[in-house]
Amino acid sequence: MYVWPKVDIEALRSYRFGVVRGLMATQSVDQLLLTGADHIRYATDFRAHLTNEPDWFVMIVDVEGQSDVFVPYVDEVISVPDPLLPGLAAMHPLSSWSPALGNPKYWVTQVAAELRRRGAHHVGYDTIDARLLSDLERELPGVRFTSVGEELYLARQVKHPIEIELIEAACRVNTGGLEKALSVAAAGLTDHDILAAAMQYQQSAGVENVTHSVCNLRKGSGDWFAYGARLREGDAFFFDIGCYGVGGYASDAARTGFIGEPHPEVLRAFRHLLVAHDLAQSLVRPGVKASEVQDAVNGYLMGQGLGLTPYAVGHGIGLRICELPNINDRSRMDRDLVFESGHVIALEPETSVEVDGQLIVLKIEDNFALEGSTLRALTVAPTLEQLII
């Protein structure tokens, strides 16, 4: 198993809740009502499951960090359920293995009772279905509810050094998964075989969760899912994998591989993609707008007569595998965010080229931390020669 870093967890919790408390003060809320697993982890360090609907868990937390959690796997209230989380006062039952909207009356009754017990006046929430929210408002007519999900994501952008250390550890494991998958790739294997090798490496390393596992072989952009296709001599393929490491922090990366020497036009396109990737890295500095990176990458690819990246060329990484800042076209973002020291991002340009009537899609994705004015790589990029199998 991978040796995960030992970090000062109390310092990390203190930093993160300081961010949360500052947001609560700015929004004038006295309680947070959280259902997103990433927001719950950030505010309280409680680990909610990631393999289900977000409303299987509900966390209520006040400005002092005292919290109560609702979970689907207990049948009575349990006081002080985890000595390692001293701020967690109690664990309450929710209806098991059911979306909240499967039992909305029970969900609302239980959550409202705890908010009433706490004397809540102004509650900030992240992601609650409109039906549940309206029922809560009817149940608690004197309580004001305000959406703070967007504000939480904005507040979480800049990472503490401990967060960067944990993200980097996840990136090392994800790099190992990428390398393992490339090492087994061969004509005759399927796209599922490639992904299985990566996932086996990730799980053996002791990740908390594998997030996504997709492979594009002889398909167009966006249709990335493995379907049992077999690799053939001369194929180009890419795969995109991710994981949450110990502590819940993520890595998201992708590689293109070639079964034998690629067609000259494919090789030309991939070399230009590498240049575009390097160009993106050179631009990420404090004070630069996110859209400038998108424009530069697609401008370069367009100048080479190649397909453009049809989605954001990058995104933030943290307790959610895709979070702010979003690196996209200005027209597709509410805010053209400016890079800051402490941002941790993925850069993932894509291009495509048509060869003999077949559209070949190529992609590369790596993770980086912006520390001061330096963009430091967290995933290990292979050489072109290492990608030709």
N, C-alpha and C positions, 0 to 999 in steps of 0.2 A: 504494500500500500504506500502511496505517496506520503511523504512526511510534510504535513501541513504546518504552516507557521504558528507559533505560540504568540498570541498578541495580548495586549492589555485590554481585555474585554470591557472592564469597567470604564476605562478612559474612552473607549469607543461609544459605549452606551451614553455616557455623560455628554459627549459631543453631540451625538445625534438627538438626544432629547433636548439639548439646548437649542438646537435648530427648531425642533417641534414647538417648544415652549415659546420661542420668539415668534413663530408663525401664529400661535394661538393668541398671543398678546396683540399682534398686528390686526388679527381678524376679530378680536374681542370675544372669543369663544371660551367657555369654561369647561367644555367637554368635547372630545373627539369621538366620533362613531366611525370606525374603520372596518371595512370588509376586504380590501385588497391585501393579499398576503405580503406584498412588498412594503406597503405602508405600515402594516401591523409589525413587521420585523424591524423596520426603521425606528418606530416610536417606542417599542417595548422589548425588542429582541425575542419575542415569542415566535416560534417557527410554526406557521400554518402549512397545511398540505398544499402542494402546487398541482395536484393531479385531479382537481375537481373544480366545480363552480366556485367563484369567489365568495358567495354568500353562505358557504358552509361554516364560515368562521366570522365572528363579530367581536371586535375589541372596543371597549369604552375606556378612555383614559382621560384623566384630568390634568390640570396645570402643574400638579405636584408629581406627576408620573404614576399615580395610583391607578391601577387598571383592573378590569374584570373582562374575562373572555368567555364567549359562548362557542361551544364545540359540539360536533356530532357524535362523540364517542364516550360520553358519560351519561348516567341516568339520574344523577343527583348533584346538588351543589357541593363542590369540594373546596374547602378553604385552604389558602396558601398551598396551591398544588405543586409548586416547583420552588424549592429553596434557593435555586440558582437565579431565580427572577424575583427578588424581594418586593418589587413593586406590584406583582400580580397577586391581588387579594383573593380572587375566587375564580373557579371554573364552573360555568353553567351549562346545562344540557340544551341542545337544539335538536330538532327532528333529524334522525340519522339518515344519511345517504339520500338526501332529498334536497332539491333546490328550494330556496326560501319561498318561491312562489308556488311550490307544491303544498305548503302549509302556512300561508301568509298570516292568518289570524294568530296562530301560535307564535310565530316569529315576532310579530309586532307586540303581542302581549308580554312576552318575556323581555324584549329589549326595552320597551316602555317602562316596565316595572323597575328595571335597574336605573334608568335615567331619572325616574321619579324619586327613587330612594336616594339618589345622589343630589337631588335638588337642582337638576340641570335647568339653566335659563337660556343659554345660547349654545347650540350644538353644531360643530363643524363636521361634515361628512365627506367621504371620498366617492364611493361608488355604490349607490343604493337605487334599486329599481323604483320607478316613479310610483307604482302602486304601493309599495312598502312605505315610501316616504310620505305619501298623502295619508295613509292609514296611521302612521306615527303622529303626524300633525293633528289628526282628529283625536287620537288617544291622549295627546299632550297639548291641549290648546294654548297653554301659557308659555310654551317653549318655542323658541325661534330656531330654525334650521337653516344653515348656510353651507353651500358647496365650497369645499377647500381643496378638492383633489388637484386642480391645476396648480394651486399655490404650493401644495406639498411637492409636486414634481419640480417646480421651479426652485424651491428651497433645497432640494436634494442634489442639485447639479454638481456643486463643488464638493469634492471628496476629501475627507480627512486622510492623512498619510496611512493610517491603519487600514482604512477602506481600500486604498490603492494597493497596499501589501496583500490583502486578501483577494482582490481582483487579480493581481499578478499571479498568485498561486493557482487560481482557477485557470488562468491563461496558460500556465505551464502544463497543466494537465490536459487542457484542450489541444495544445500544440502536440502533446504526445499522442492524442487520439487522431489528429490529422496525419501525423507521421506514420502511425500504425496502419491506418487505412491505405495510405499510399504504398506502404511496403508490401501489402498483400494483393494489391490490384494487379490483375492479369487477364488476358483474353480468356473468355469462358466463364469468368465469375460474373455474378449479377450485381446490380446496384445495391441490393439488400446485403450482399456479402461485404461490400465496402463499408456500409454503415454499421454492420454488426461488429466489424473489427474495431471501428472507432468507439462504439458504445461499450464494448468489452473492456477496452483500455480505460475509459472514463469511470466505469463502475468499479473496476479493480483498484483504481486509485483512491476510491472512497468519496466520490462526489456526493453531494446531498441529493441532486436530481439531474437527470439528463433532460434538456429543454426541447431541443428539436434535432432532427436527424433527416436531412433531405439530400437527394442526389439527382442531378439533371444529366441525363444521358439521351442524346438525340431528341431533345424536346425544346420547345420555345421558351422564351423568358416568362418567368412566373409559374410555369408548370414544373415544379421542382421535385415532386414526390416520386420516390422509388416505385417501380411497378414490375419488377422482376426482369428488366431488360439485361441482356448479357453483353459484356464488354467484347468488342471486336478489335482486331489489329487496325491501327490507324484512328481509333476513336479518341476524341477529346471529351472529358466529362468534368463536372465540378460537383463538389459536395459541401454542404454547409452544416456545421454542428455547433452545439452549445451545451453548457452545463452550469449548474450552480455549485460552487465549491463549498467547503466548510465555512460556516458563517453566513452562507446564503448569497455570496457575491458571485457574479456571473462572468462568463467569457463567451464570445460569439465570433466564430472565424470560419473561413472557407478557403478551399484550395481547388485549383484546376489541375487535372492530371492528364497525361497523354499515354495511350497504349501504343508504344512504338513512336517512330519519328512522325510528327504531325505534318499535315499538308502545308506547303509553304505559305499559303494565304492565312491559314490558321495560326501558324507560328508568327507571322508578321503581326496579326491582330493581337496576339497575346503579348508580344514585345511592347506594342503600343499601350496595352492595358497596364503593363508594369510601369511604363513612363507616367501614365495618368495617375497611378497609385502613388508614385513618388512625388508627383506634382501636388497632389492633395496633402501629403505629409508636409511638404515644404511651406504650405500656406497656413497650416493650423498654428496660430500664434495668438497670444492675448491681444484683444482689440479687433481681430478680424471677424467679419460677419460670416455666419455659417453658409449663407447662399453664395458667397464668393468662391467657396470650395466646390460646390455643386456646379457653378457656372464654368469654372476653370476645367474641371474634369470633362464635362460634356462638350465644352468648346474644343478641347484638345482632340477628343475622339471624333467629333464632327469633322475637324480639319483633316483627319486621316481617312475619311470616308467610311467610318465604322459606326456600328449601332451605338446609340447612347444608353447610359444607365437610365432605365425607365422609372426608377424609384429613388429614394434618398440615398446618396452615396455614403451616408454615415449616420451614426446615432450614438447617444450616450449609453454607458453600461454601468450598472451598479447592482442593487438588490432586485432590479428588474432588468431582463436581458436587453430590452430596448427602452430607453428612457431619454429624457432631454440631456443635452441639446440635440435637436433634430437637424441634420445637414441636408437640406432639400432645396428645391426651387422656391424662390421667395413667394410665389403665388400660392404655394401649398402649405405655408406656415403662418400661424397667427402672429408669431414673433420671429424676426430674423435675429436669433440670439447671437451674442458676441462671445467668442471663446475667452475663457478665463483659466488662470493657473488652478489646477485641481480638477479640471474636467478629465474624465476618462471616456474614450470614444472608440468606436469601431469605424474603420474606413473600408467600404465595400463596393468599389466601382465594378461595373459589369459592361461588357460589350458583346457584339455578335458580328458574325460574318457568314455570308452564304457561299458554300462550296458545293458544286455539282448538284444544285437544287436543294441542298440540306442546310438549314440554318444551324450554325454552331454557336452556342452561347458559352461565354467564358467569364469567369469571375474570380476575384481574389478578395479576401477580407482579413484584416489584422486589427489588433487592439493596441491602443496607445494611451499613455498618461501625459498630460500637459503639465509639466513641472517648471514653474517659472516661465521662461521663454523657450524651453526645450521640450520637444515632443519625443518621448521615450517609448520605444517599442516594448510591448508586453508579451506578444506572441513572436515566435521565431519563424521568420520567413525563409523558405527554401530557395535555393538557386534554381534557375530554369532547368539546368541539367538534372537536378533531383526530381523534377516533375515529369520527366520523360522516362517511362518505365519499360 
